[in-house]
Amino acid sequence: MDIFNPKILDACIRDVASYLSDNQKVDLLLFAMRSLQFDGKLTRVAWMHSDLADLQAALAAEPDNPEAKALLHQRSVTVEKLLSPLPRPDLRERISTEIWREIALHLPRRDLKSLLFVPHRISRIASQLLFRELDLYFTRGDADDDHLDTYIADRRTSTSQRDEDNRHAQRSADILTRIIVDSAFATAVRTLRIFASRTDKDGSMAFQTGMLTNALPKLINLRNVHLAATSEGIVPVLRILQTTSPRLRGLSLQCVLGFYVSRSQNSIRKSRSPDGSADLSFLEFRYLSHFAYTLDSVSTLPASIQNVLGQNRATLRTVALENPHPSPHWTFPASALSIRNLTTIIFTGHFPPASHAFAEILGNGRQLETFDVACCALECSTASSQFRSIQPSSLPFLRHFSFSVHSIGRRTVDRDLFPAIAEFLRGRRNLRSLQLVAWDEAVQHAVGFDAAVWGVLPSLEGLKGLKITYPADLAPGLASWLIPRTVLALRLTIDYTMQSARDPIPFLNQLRQGIPPGLRFIGLSDINLRSVSAVVEHGFPMVRVVRVGSNYWTVLRKHGDGRSFDGVELEQWPRRRALYHATEWLEWLGCEDAMIRDPSTFSQ
């Protein structure tokens, strides 16, 4: 036994633990900790934490209770003593690095950032895990604006914008420099997200590409890449990646439109450049399990995209193809995919009259967990019959279902579509998120979206996130009670021509009575509101985050005398947070069920 290496045992335990569920890992940790000698201090700390809720509840009911105040003070002093530096051997030091690492793997990024300031080796573990994902911003402030309207240049705004651009540029340059000179740092990186500018008026793209040329070969463990840039900016980076990371597992491309910028004395005029999809015919990745491609321009599905899908047919598990731009739309490339192997399908595009895509997906998607389809142009009148033909036991692993219709063909009528979808979903207790959307009254009438569709909701007992269209024939007082009590995130799309959108205050007051009390997130389409605070005050006083249109607000509650809230204050999110970090912030605020499409995320 003198030559036995304890690290081999640690590695074996780690490999076995990777196959355990979260609950099993907790049971194993508790069992192991019962075997440690620590004079009962850990048990006392756990008891103190469990008793805190009772003390806080007592103080909330009777703030002046002297016994509760004394116990709370005594608890604080006792916990401080228990958590003060312990004499050697310290229990925290007897827990191996592997166990700390397994614990840290389950923490969100914002908690890992907090651990950086803890004087313990877990801070080093948190640092390593944080830098597994890197974001590089080569964007300019004016490139983040999707609106093409002429605007007046404000000196203060321009100065602030220029300072922010410089800060992000310096940060990205520092990261690339460290990747080049620090091999230990470079080998830790697993996921890289690059956001490039839409304009290259100062020639900075050549310099940035040059830095990437030197940095990317150092990322020997790189597995996932997201790249948002113009087609001209995407191709050079992909050529580098194909050489440096041929075994890439995840690739996400967001081909954005460039801008031509013309300046006058008092204004800046931006217009879209005629930038199409990137030519990916040179790509030869053959190990991709995740592929996402987003394009917002007039284009048929490029043949090079179908080639990429075909090359990775055997390994692909997640496919996301989105082109919301008006005609011509993309059609679902069923022939290029092995639907039987897929766990996630996200598609935005066109379904022609003779399409059998729904039957192919639902019939062959044995392992499908996420079905997310947006019909920008629905011309298929047999979609309902394709849903009706599927056996109730199909898609046994389905957890997330989304189906939306943006527009339909002139002669397309399928009034049984949404009733058929509702019947297909009825009773699925394992469903975690659901989106059913028909954008306007004309579309709702053509595809059969009415109050009866809401009748499926009470049967979905495990639902956490819900996005659904509010039909004109549904009473608000009834609608809120149909929402499952388990729902934590709710998004409602309301046709702007409806009375509830033009005068939302009475609608919110009626809806409020039956809303699930545990709701944390509310999202509404653009409605006529003088102040966003009315959403909280009149309809959803319990939520933490409000979204109206594409803007977010964090709900900050102001405490008064301890008995009640004086009111609420809404803090609007900065534009960069909403654009790049919405998923992370929603998770931090407990709203991870808000159903936000983010093509730059990869399954870990």
N, C-alpha and C positions, 0 to 999 in steps of 0.2 A: 504493500500500500504506500510505500515511501515515494514511489514514482508516479502515483496517481495525480493527475492534474485536476484540481477542483473546478477549473473553468469549463472542463468537458461536461461536468455535472450541471453547471449553470446553463450551458448551451442546450443540453437535453431538456432541462426543466422549461426553458424558454420556448423550445419547439413544441413541447406538449401543451404549454399554456396558450399558445397561439390558436389551438383548436377548441378552447373552452369558450363558452359564452361569458358575457359580463357578470351575470349572477354566479356562475360557477367559479369565476376568478375571485369574486368577493368572498364566497364560501371558503375557498382554499386559503386566502389571506387570513381570514378570521381563525381558521383551524390552526394555521402555522403560528399565529400570534398568541394563541392560547398556550402553546408549548414554550414560550419565552418566559424568562424570569425577570419581572419588572416591578415586583412588590405591589401589584394591583393599581399602579398609577394610571396605566392606559385605560383600564376599566372605569376608573373614577372620572377621567376626562370625557369618555364616551357618555357616562351618566350625566355629567354636567351639560353636555351639548343637548341631550334629549330633554333635560329639565328646563332648558332655556325657553322653549316654546310655551310651556305652561306658565312660567313667570311673566312672559310678555303678554300672554292672553289675560292674566289676572290684572296686570297694570292697565291694559287697554280698557277693561271693564270698570276698574276702580283706580284711577291714577294716584289717588292720595293714600292708598293702602300701605300703612307703615311696615307690615310684615313682609309684603312682596318686595318693597324697596330694600329692606334689610337683607333679604335672601339674595336679591340680585347683586347687591354690593359684595356680599360674602362669596357668591359664586365667582365674580370677577377676580377677587383677590386669590381665591383658591386655584382657579385656572392659570393665573399668572405665575403662581408658584410652581404648578405642575409643569408648565411649559418653559420655565427658566432653565438655564444651562444645568444639565444633570452631571453628577460625578461619573467618572469613567467606571465601567463601560457604559456609554450612552446608548439607549435603545435605538435612537435614530441612526447611529453609526453601525449597529448590528444588522440593519436591513441592507441587503446587498444592492448594488447599483442597478442590477437587472430588475429588481422589484420596483425601485423608484422609477425606472424607465417605463415599465409596464403601466404604472399609475399615470405618469405624465402623458402617455400616448392617448389617453382618454380625455384629456383636457382640451378645451378650445384654445385658439391662438391667443386671445386676450388674457386668459388665465396664465398661459405660458409666459407672456410678457411681464405679468406681475411677479412671477417666480424669479425673474432675472435679478431682482433686488433682495432675494432671500439669501442670507449668509450661510449657505449649505450647498453641498454638491449637487442638489437637485437643480440649482440655478444653471449649472453647466449643462445638465441634461436638457433643460428647457431651451438654452441657447442653441444646442445642436438640433433640437426638433424644430425650432422656429426657422432656422436657416435651411431646413429641407425644402422650403418653398420660398422662392425669391421673385420679387416683382421689380421690373425695370421700366421706367417711364421716360420715353423720349418724346412725349407729347408737348404741345404748346397750348397755352390757355385758349387761344382763339380757335384751335382745332377741336376743342371739346364741345364747342357750340354747334348743335345740329341744325339750328335755324339759319335760313339764308337771307333773313331780312337785313336791310341796311341799318347800322346802328352808329350813334355818335360816340366818338372816342373820348372818354373821360380821363383826365390826366391822373387822378388818384387811382382809378380802376386799372389803368394801364401800368402804373408803377407797381401796384400790388401784384398784378398778374405777372409782370416781368420778374419780380422777386421770387414768386412761387415757381415759375419756370426754371429759374436759376437754381433754386434749392433742389428741385427734383433732378435736374441735369447733374448737379454736383453729387447727389446721393447715388445715382445710377453709375456715374463714373467711378466713385469710390468702391462700389460693389464689384464692378468689372475689374478694377485694379487689384482688389484683394483676391478675386478668383484667380487672376494670373499669377500672383506672387505667393499665395498661401494654398498649397496643395491639400492640406487637411481640411480647410474650409471648403474648397472646391469639391472634394469627394463626398461631402455631406449633402450636397444639393441633389434633390430628387425631382423637383418641379420648378419650372421657370416660366414666368409670364412676362411677355414683352408687349408694351403698348407704344406704338410708334406714332409719329405726327402725321397728319393728313397733308401738311404742306412741307415743302423742302426749299423754301425761298432763300435760306442762308447756306445751303449746301451741307447741312449738319448730318444728313443721312449717310453720306459716304464715310464720315468720321465714325459714326456709331456702328456701321457695319464693319469697319476696320477693327474696332474694339471687340466686337463679337467674334470676329475671325480669330483673334488671339485668345479669347476667353473660353469659347465653347469647347475646344479640344481638352481643356482642363477638367470639364465636368464629366468624368468617366462613369459616374453612377446616375447620370441624368435619365429619367424615365418618362417625364411628361413635359410637353411644351405647349403653351398657348401664345399665339402671335396675332395681334390686332394691328393691321397696317394696310396701306394701299397695295394693290397687286404688284406694283414695282418694288415695294419694300419687302414683300413676303418672299419673293423668289430667291434673292441672294442669301437670306438667312436659311431657307430650306436647303439650299445647295451645301451650305456649311454643315448643317445638321445631318444630312445624308451621309457625309463622310465621317463626322465625329461621333454620331450616335445612331448607327445603323439598326440597333435593336431597340429603338424607341418604342414605348408601349402606348403612350397617349399623345395624340396630336390634335390640337384645336386651332382652327384658322378662322379669323374674322376679317374678311376682305372689305375694308371701309372705302368710301368714296373720297377721293382727293378734292381739294379746293383750288380754284384760281382766285387769287386775292388781288383786287385792284384798289388803290388808295387815292383819295382826293384830299383836299385840305382839311375837311372836318368829318370825314366819314370813311369807312372801310366797307367795300362791297365784296361779298364772297359768293361765288357760284360753283356749282359742282362740275368737276372735270369728267370727261367721258371715259371713266375708268371701269373696265369690265372685270371679269373674274381672272384670277391668277392662272397661268399655264403650269399645271402640275404634271405634265407628261413625262418629265425626267425623274419623278419620284419612284423609288424602288423599296420603300419600307414594306416589310413582310411579316412583322411581328406586332402590329398594332392591335390592341384590344379596345381602344377608345379613339374614335375619329369624329370630329365635329367640323362643319364648314358652314359659315354664315356669310351671305352676300345680299346686299341691299341695292341691287341694280337690275336693269332689264337684261335677262340672260336665261337661256335654256340651261338645263343641267349639263355642265361641261363633260365631255367624254373622258377627260383626264381624271375627274372625280370618280366616275364609274370604274376606271382602271384601278384607282387606289382601293376602292371597295373590293374589287375582284381579287387583287393581289393579297388582301388580308381577309379573305372570305372565311378561312378556317379559324382565325384567331379573334376576329372582332366580336365584342360583347356589347359595346355601346356605340350607337350611331345617332348623330344629330345633324340634320340637314335643314337649313332654314333660309328661305328667300321670300320675304313678305312683300316684295315689290310687285306692282301690278303687271299684267300680262307682258310677256309669256311667263307662266309659272312653271316650277319644277314638278315633275310627276314622280311618284314614289318608285325608286329603282329596285323593285323586288327581285328581278332577275340577277342582279349583281350581289345579292346578299344571301347568306344562309340564315334565314329567319329562325330556324330551330336553335341556333347557338346564341341568339341575342337575348340580353337581359333588359336592355333599354332601347326604345325607339322614340326619337324626337324628330318630328317632321312638320315643316310648314311649306305648303305648296298646293298643287292642283290635282284634282281627282276627276278625270275625264269621264264621259258617259259610259264607256265600256270597262271602267276600272273594276277590278276584283281585289284591290289591295287590302280592303278590310277583312275579307274572308281569308286571304293568304296570311295576314298577320295574326288574326285571332285563331285560325285553325292550326298554324304551324308554330306559333310562339310558345312552345312548351315551357321555356324557362323565363318568360317575360315577366319582369317586375314593374317596369314603367312603360306605359302606353301614353304618349303625348303627341296628339295630332291636331294641327290647325289647318283648316280648309280655307285658303285664300280665295279659291274659286271651286265651288262644289257643283259639278254638273252630273254627277252620278245619281240616278234616281233609284238605284237598287241597293243603296247602302243599308237601309233598314232591314231588307230581307237578308242581307249578309250577316247582320247582327242577330237576327231571329234564328238563323240556321245553325248558330254555334251552340254546342252543348253547354248546359249550366256549369258543368265541372271543368270547362276549359280555362286556361290561364290560372292554374291553382296557386301560383306564386305572385299574382298581381297585387301590388301595394299602392301604386300611384296611377291614376287614370285621369286623362285630360282630353277633352274633345271640344273643339270650338269651330264655329262656322262664321267667317268674316263676310263672305259674299257668295252668291249662288248664280248659276246661269239664268238667262232670261226665261227659259221654259222649264227650269228644274223645280219640281214639286215632289217632296217626300215627307208627308205630314206624319208618317209613322217613325221617322228617324229617331228623335229623342225619346219617345215612348219605348222604342225597341232598345235603346241604350240603357234606359232606366231599368227595364226588365232584366237585361243582361247583368246589371250591377246589383240587383236586389239581393239583400241578405249576405253580402260579402263582408264579413266581420273583420277580416284582415286588411281591408282597404284603409290606408292611412291618409291619403289626400285625394281629392276629387275636384275636377274643374269641368263644368258644363256651361258653355257660353254660346249664345246666339246674339249677334251684335246689335241689330236694330229690329224694329217691329215687323218689317217686311220679311226679313230672314226668319224671325220667330214663327211667323204664320206659315211660311213655306216648309219648314222642317219640323213643325209640330211641337214647338217649345211653349208650354203654358204652365198654369199652376199645378197641373197633375204631375209634371216632372218632379216637382219638389216632394211629392209623396214618397219617393224612394229614400229620402234622407233618414227618416227614423230607423230604417232597417240596417243602416251602416253604423254599427255600434262602436267600432274602433276608430272612427274618423277623427283626425287631428287638424287637417287643413281643408278648407272649403272655399272654392271660388265658383260663383254661380250667377247667372243672369236673373234679374228680378223682373218677372213678367207683369203686364198691366192688370191681369185678372186675379192677382193674388193680394189678399188683405194683409197689411203689415202685422196686425195683431195675431194672425195665424202663422204667418211666415216664420217669425222668430221662434215659435214653439216647435216648428218642424226641424230646426237645426239640432243635431245631436248634442247632448250635454258635454261630450268629450272634445268638441271642437275648440281649439286654441287660437286658430287664425282664420279669419273670415274676410273674403273679398266679394263685393257686390258690384256687378256691372249694370248700370241703369241707362236706358235709352234717354238721351237728352231731351227728347220731345215729350217725355212723360211728365205728369204733374209732380211726381215725387222728386224729379230732378230739378224742375223749375222752382219748387217751393219745398225744400227738403226738411224744414224744421218740424212740421206736423208729422211727416213720414217717420223721422227719427224718433219722435216722442212715442208714436204707436209701436214702433219696432222694439223699443227699449225693454218693454216688460218681459219678453220671453227670451232675451239674449242669454246664452250660457254665461254664468257668473265668472267662470275661469278664463274668459276670452282675454288674449294678450295683444292681438294684432287686428286692426280693422283697415281694410282697403276699399276705397270707393272710386268709381270713375269720376271724371270731371262733372261736378254738379254746381249749382248756383249758391255759393256760400260767401257771406260777407267775411266770416272769420272761420278758420279751420277749428278753432276751439269749440265751436258749436257742435262738432261731431262728437266730442267727448262729453260736453255738458248736457246735450239733449239725447244722445243715443247710446254712447259707449263709455261710461265713466270708469270702467275697470281696465281699459287697455293700456299698454305700455308704448305702442308705436301706432301712428296714424299715417296712412298713405292716401293721398287724393291725387288722381292722375298719376304722374310719374314722380311726385315730390313726397318726401318723408318728413315726419316730425316725431321727435321723442317727447313723451308726455312726462313732464316734471311736476310732481305734486308738492305744493307748499304746505308745510305743517303749521297749524295754529297753536292752540293751547294743549295739544296732545289728545284732545277728544275727537277732533274731526279735521278735515282738510279745509283750509280757507279757500282753495281754488286750485286751478291747474295752470301751468305755463307750458307752451309748446315751443320746442327748440327745433328749428328747421335744419335738416342735414345739409352740409356743404355739398356742392355739386360733385366734387371728386369722390366723396364718400358714397353718394348714391350711385355713381357710375361704376366704381371699381371695388368697393368694399361693402356693398349692401348685404351680401350673404354673411360675412363675418360679423358685422354689427347686429344683424337680426339674431344671430346665434347668441351673441353676448347678452342681448336684452331678452332672451328666452322666447324669441319669435322665429325659431328655425323652421316652423311649419308654414311660413308665409307664402310658399309656392312661387319663388322667384326664379325665373329661368336665367341661368348663368353658364354660358358655354365655356367659361374659363376654368370651371371646377372639374376635378378628376376624382374618381372613387379611389379611396386608399385601401 
